Amino acid sequence: MKKWLVALLVTVVGFTGTSVAHAELIRDENPYVLLEKLANKTIERIEQDRALIDEDINHIRVVIREEMMPYVDYVYAAKRVLGRNLTETTEEQRQEFYTVFRDYLITTYAGAFTQYDETKHTIEFGDSGRFEKGSRMVVVNTRLIENGRPPVRMDFKMRYDNNDDVWKAYDLVVEGVSLLNSKQAEISAVIRSNGIDGTIALLREKAQESVKPHDDGVGAD
């Protein structure tokens, strides 16, 4: 599967108009149902804003920030990405990393949308009856359907955020490959080369770049 499409899939769970702080969250105790509602809402927003996106590609940032990021547990994901490096950072460095990691995700996934055509892709969701009430960690099984291609299995790893009282995604496993694990390996290599402060600076630089067709590498030019 193309890298831009993989990046797009993770944002389906996941980035001016109404502020995120004032946006009404989709709430459902069943993460299968929530994910399906979110996907439908995001597709509607893309269709609604298509003219704005065609006029200014950077408008995609707004869609990602407003529709998806409230459902992406970027702090938890960032901690997992840091791994053992987490204990070697100061509280100030950690908070700074969480912020730039979020902004980096927004820019990265915005680039994925430059090649997205909402008329070609549909998502089939697993049976919502498989969810066991009371669970706080769950894997939601879905399949991506694209015209002329075999279905792609996607497993969304989600956890319940007690602070926001909503289910959030922190990883996506596509055909057995974890995006979180891949990003952890990549950023760990950057930390070894540049240190945590250098990695934060690089992520900040990447996050501030203008939206362009998807480039999956942190260290890429």
C-alpha positions in Angstrom: 0.0 0.0 0.0 1.3 3.5 -0.7 2.8 5.4 2.2 0.4 8.4 1.8 -2.6 6.0 2.1 -1.2 4.5 5.3 -0.8 7.9 6.7 -4.3 8.9 5.7 -5.8 5.8 7.4 -4.4 6.8 10.8 -5.9 10.2 10.5 -9.3 8.8 10.1 -9.2 8.1 13.8 -7.0 10.7 14.8 -6.5 18.4 13.0 -10.4 28.5 10.7 -13.7 27.7 11.9 -15.0 26.5 15.2 -12.2 26.0 17.7 -11.5 22.5 18.8 -11.8 23.6 22.4 -15.4 24.4 21.8 -16.3 21.6 19.3 -18.7 19.0 20.5 -17.1 15.7 20.8 -18.7 12.5 19.4 -19.3 10.4 22.4 -20.3 6.7 22.4 -19.3 4.0 24.9 -18.7 1.6 22.0 -15.5 2.5 20.1 -16.7 0.7 17.0 -19.7 3.0 16.8 -17.6 6.1 17.6 -15.1 5.3 14.9 -17.7 4.8 12.3 -19.4 8.1 13.3 -16.1 9.9 13.1 -15.2 8.5 9.7 -18.6 9.6 8.3 -18.3 13.1 9.9 -14.8 13.5 8.5 -15.8 12.5 5.0 -18.7 15.0 5.1 -16.3 17.7 6.2 -13.9 17.0 3.4 -16.7 17.1 0.8 -18.0 20.3 2.4 -14.5 22.0 2.3 -13.4 20.6 -1.0 -13.5 24.1 -2.7 -11.4 25.6 0.1 -8.9 22.8 -0.1 -8.6 23.2 -3.8 -8.1 26.9 -3.4 -5.5 26.6 -0.6 -4.1 23.1 0.2 -3.0 24.3 3.7 -6.7 24.3 4.6 -6.3 20.6 5.1 -4.6 21.4 8.4 -7.8 22.8 9.7 -9.8 19.7 8.8 -7.3 17.5 10.6 -7.0 19.7 13.6 -10.7 20.2 14.1 -12.2 16.8 13.1 -9.6 14.2 14.0 -7.1 15.3 16.6 -9.7 15.3 19.5 -9.8 11.5 19.0 -6.0 10.9 18.7 -4.2 10.3 21.9 -1.0 12.0 20.7 0.4 12.3 24.3 0.2 8.6 24.9 1.5 7.9 21.4 4.4 10.3 22.0 5.3 8.6 25.2 5.4 5.2 23.4 7.5 6.8 20.6 10.0 8.1 23.1 10.2 4.7 24.8 13.1 4.4 27.1 14.3 7.9 26.1 11.3 9.2 28.1 13.2 8.7 31.4 16.2 10.6 30.1 14.2 13.8 29.4 13.2 16.6 31.7 9.5 17.5 32.2 10.0 20.6 30.1 11.5 18.6 27.3 8.7 16.0 27.4 6.0 18.7 27.3 7.8 20.4 24.4 8.1 17.0 22.6 4.4 16.3 23.0 3.5 19.7 21.5 5.8 19.4 18.5 4.9 15.8 17.9 1.2 16.8 17.7 2.0 19.6 15.2 4.3 17.2 13.2 1.4 14.7 13.0 -0.9 17.4 11.7 1.5 18.5 9.0 2.4 14.9 8.0 -1.2 13.8 7.8 -2.3 16.9 6.0 0.2 16.0 3.3 -1.6 12.6 2.9 -4.8 14.4 2.0 -3.3 16.0 -1.0 -3.7 12.7 -2.8 -7.0 11.7 -1.2 -10.1 11.2 -3.3 -13.2 10.6 -1.1 -15.0 9.1 -4.0 -12.7 6.1 -4.3 -12.4 4.8 -0.7 -14.9 3.2 1.7 -14.3 1.6 5.1 -16.1 -1.5 6.4 -16.3 -1.7 10.2 -16.2 -4.8 12.3 -19.2 -6.0 14.4 -19.8 -3.5 17.2 -21.3 -6.3 19.2 -17.8 -7.7 19.8 -17.0 -4.8 22.2 -17.1 -5.9 25.8 -18.6 -3.2 28.1 -16.2 -2.0 30.7 -13.1 -2.4 28.6 -10.6 0.5 28.5 -8.3 -0.8 25.8 -9.6 -2.3 22.5 -8.6 -3.1 19.0 -11.2 -2.1 16.4 -11.1 -4.1 13.2 -11.9 -2.5 9.9 -11.2 -3.0 6.2 -10.3 -0.4 3.6 -12.1 -0.9 0.3 -10.6 0.7 -2.8 -11.9 0.3 -6.3 -9.8 -2.3 -8.2 -7.7 -3.3 -5.2 -7.9 -6.1 -2.6 -9.3 -5.1 0.8 -6.7 -3.9 3.3 -7.1 -4.9 7.0 -6.7 -2.2 9.5 -6.7 -2.7 13.3 -7.1 0.6 15.3 -5.7 0.4 18.8 -7.8 2.6 21.0 -7.9 3.5 24.7 -10.5 5.3 26.8 -9.4 8.8 27.9 -10.9 9.4 31.4 -9.9 13.1 31.3 -11.9 13.8 28.1 -14.4 11.0 28.6 -14.0 9.7 25.0 -12.3 6.9 23.1 -9.1 7.8 21.4 -6.8 6.0 18.9 -3.1 5.8 19.5 -1.9 3.2 16.9 -3.0 1.7 13.6 -1.8 -1.8 12.5 -2.1 -2.1 8.7 -1.8 -5.7 7.5 0.2 -6.6 10.6 2.5 -3.5 10.6 2.2 -1.1 13.5 2.6 2.5 12.5 3.5 3.4 16.1 6.3 0.9 16.2 7.7 2.1 12.9 7.6 5.7 14.1 9.3 4.8 17.4 12.2 3.1 15.6 12.5 6.1 13.3 12.5 8.8 16.0 14.7 6.8 18.3 17.4 6.8 15.5 17.0 10.6 15.2 17.4 11.0 19.0 20.6 8.9 19.0 22.0 11.2 16.3 20.7 14.6 17.4 19.7 14.2 21.0 16.2 15.1 22.3 16.6 18.8 21.8 17.8 18.3 18.3 14.9 16.0 17.6 12.4 18.5 18.9 13.9 21.2 16.7 13.7 18.9 13.7 10.1 18.0 14.4 9.2 21.7 14.8 10.9 22.5 11.5 8.9 19.7 9.8 5.7 20.8 11.5 6.1 24.4 10.1 6.6 23.3 6.5 3.9 24.1 4.0 1.6 21.2 3.2 2.9 19.1 0.3 2.4 15.6 -1.0 3.1 13.0 1.7 6.6 12.4 2.8 6.8 9.7 5.5 10.3 10.3 6.8 11.2 12.5 9.8 14.7 12.9 8.6 13.9 13.4 4.9 14.6 16.7 3.1 
